[in-house]
């Protein structure tokens, strides 16, 4: 295999993203036209050569996308429209799907055709010769329109296994019709790397037209198969961000890009573009409304997270001792996870990372470690809530003065019917009353909100704003609740994660309780306390307004 890499002209790999078409076929994923336009812009920034925007012949949303994408002004990427070959026994010139492709306003198109005998006879239900004509007619029609045409040979590797003669014949027909790239598809995702390489070697004996790879991940080998294909001489690599796609997904470009660039030395993107990979991965999961997979290689938040005490001890001595690349290359970062498995080193490292000046062997460290373990057993988790952890560290210092202290709170949730001629004017109202101590003075405030958490937030702010007016900048940007089945002995606990922002910085805090309101209250209070701590705010004049 190493010989193959050396033989390869290393600059020739073109990245082809199909997140917006194949990726959108993943279960639970639905992109709006606006989402697709945003993602296309991100992919352009990442340096993706080709962006497959959708299938204009299959739905109006994709037609609208291509229409609006005209204004995207992409700098690195070329938009590609996707479609199938003409219908059996039809004519290319009158085929609605091909007309939509030609009208999509793009310079490049991808046409998918069948390359497996069984798929032609059993699924397409036509003759093997007619399938060849469909492929030839369709490609010739689109080439005559002046388009760059990529041919996706669907089920190629399965077809090659069953009847290599026909599978190769399909490719030759596409090549003769003028296809600019023959993309070999492992559509069912079941091939092994050596099978991919053997089939590509056979194709290369027949044609010099550039080849591409489109792998699915059903055998968890999509990335490996794609890299094997590159080693065998393929120049176009198709995949999706985060590996989204049908069934188990497509080849994950977030794994393939850094492997090509950092392991093999193929400059498919620039260093700066590679450093945006993690950001793009998380952006796309946000758009897909899917929780980011923390365990994704390279871009997951656990990809460079160290939890075991021995590992943490090692990385404090040699930062790369337990990681395969520098996470900064892909825009990710090393993290030390604090947990019940942690040793003293984790706590010390974490505190150091946060710039907290703790005595390294003091009793505070041991106390803090015990406290973290106890809190984690109660459902707390600091892995996604660094701000709450930092507060814990500060609170472990004997001279720590909190900017405020929670005394107690009360929340009322009420369903009210408003007298009105119109229907359905029932509404949910929440009211919170809180007591907070600031500078020895107990503040007692009340506020309404559209839910119990927002009512608590309003009431707490009402109290604190009198002392700390700058707190008005702090906004809650995300609120997540998780039910913790794993907690034993305390009933089922609820963990609330809150993300806050002051317009410049973002931070996350956590609260845990068997009661969702209390969990929210604790996370909320941590968020405000953290910000005040960071701003080194001290209480201003106390002009107390009544309720
Ligand atoms: Zn596919």
Boltz pocket constraint, residues with backbone or C-beta under 6 A from the ligand:
constraints:
  - pocket:
      binder: B
      contacts: [[A, 22], [A, 187], [A, 214], [A, 216], [A, 250]]
      max_distance: 6.0
